[in-house]
Amino acid sequence: MLILEMMIISLGIYIVSSITFFTVKYGISPMPTSAEVRKRVFQLIEEKHTKKPIRTIVDLGSGWGSLAIPLAKAMPHVTIYAYETSHIPYLYCKLRLYFSPQENLILQKVDFFSVPLQSYDIILCYLYPKAMKKLRSKFEQELNASHIVISHTFSVPTWKANEVWQINDLFRTKIYLYERRLP
């Protein structure tokens, strides 16, 4: 019994240490997207899909998969890419996908700053101000007028969103939609 207890304690310490390490490294802990925000993001994507076929979506910093996994289920005709660097949320998503596979979801443990974004129709972000500032330059270098950026909670600094919605959730979360934004 002592060995099992030690294993459980060690696992707990590893989980807490890993989440703490990545929280300190990136300046934010992995947070799930609320159901209200997820619902509105899905509506926005469906609205855009009726105007122009959406083939690929990328979720930058997919965390616990609270946006990417339900999106893959809701839109089986779209390929969803989800990038996460934090070990525990990534492993949690892998476990979820093991028990409920989504053929159209590609989850990768990779730093999205190293991934070219040109091939995605929609870029989803739920990040933090420092990352959004860094992403702004990446967006301006790699995206063109056909790309759509949807960010919630934090805007792209200095960009004027085409539309902004305030969700009636606990945090009064804002969703920012950017289209045809060229520097």
Summary of the structure (lengths in Angstrom):
residues: 183
radius of gyration: 17.2
end to end distance: 62.3
largest distance: 62.3
contacts: 538
relative contact order: 0.14
helix: 43%
strand: 18%
